[in-house]
Amino acid sequence: MEDTIIFNFIERSHFPTCPTVYEVNNKELNIPNFDGSFLDWAHVQLEIAHSQLRRFESPDENPFFPDKLLKPILPRLEYPPVLDPVASNINYNSKIKNIYIEHIIPLVSKYVGDQPENYGSVATRDIDCLQSLSRRIHFGKFVAEAKFQSNIPLYTELIKNKDIAGITENITNSAVEEKILERLTKKAEVYGVDPTTNSNETKITPEYLVKIYKEFVIPITKEVEIDYLLRRLN
Ligand SMILES: O=C(O)C(=O)C[C@]1(C(=O)O)C=C[C@@H](O)C=C1
């Protein structure tokens, strides 16, 4: 997912922040019969179509608008039951969307400001970023299941005691986290920095990419893991 996320950020970085896209019930845009932002409206339309293509039947996909989905037109697939059924109740997309709008967009956008001719392009790039972040973060469910299976007595004990500090300690692998951040620095240096970029135009930089992963992506993945484990024995 890492390269997908980096390239999605780069695609978003061609545009300014465009706050109008995220404003709830913006008067200028005046979307009929919809309560929410332009981004939400665009995202709901896409999720409705994708639900009919059975996107959200897949255990590695989590919708942002679960209440709006329609039944798939394609027949159901039988996925191997890797996760505990409780996994379907774990959805961090509201949190991911809020953090994306508040903290990530300012780091990856070209500059602060609106650009009405690009609202559609911005919304499609945002949806790509949100979908890839969501998929990566919710893979925490699979990572948590693998960790549970690797030491069932230990995790059973921790879960029964609701020992969040103990679970956190056991699911954390600082060496892996360090490696990820080092790898991201290298990737951003290669993919994300345009040597001809204007000094007042920000693009995805190693510093920002590392910040996004360190402060948001990895911590929320861990939250998903802990949440899944805490409900694993119910
Ligand atoms: O790879 C793991 O073991 C994970 O749990 C995933 C992840 C991550 O989000 O990348 C989260 C926690 C670990 O400390 C290391 C990495």
The ligand as an ORCA input file, in Angstrom:
! r2SCAN-3c Opt
* xyz 0 1
  O       3.936     -4.802     11.276
  C       3.367     -4.886     12.351
  O       3.684     -5.712     13.229
  C       2.262     -3.984     12.641
  O       1.605     -4.135     13.658
  C       1.978     -2.832     11.769
  C       2.657     -1.563     12.243
  C       2.353     -0.490     11.175
  O       1.338      0.223     11.309
  O       3.082     -0.432     10.196
  C       2.073     -1.184     13.552
  C       2.665     -1.524     14.725
  C       4.004     -2.105     14.804
  O       4.752     -1.464     15.790
  C       4.707     -2.071     13.518
  C       4.107     -1.761     12.362
*
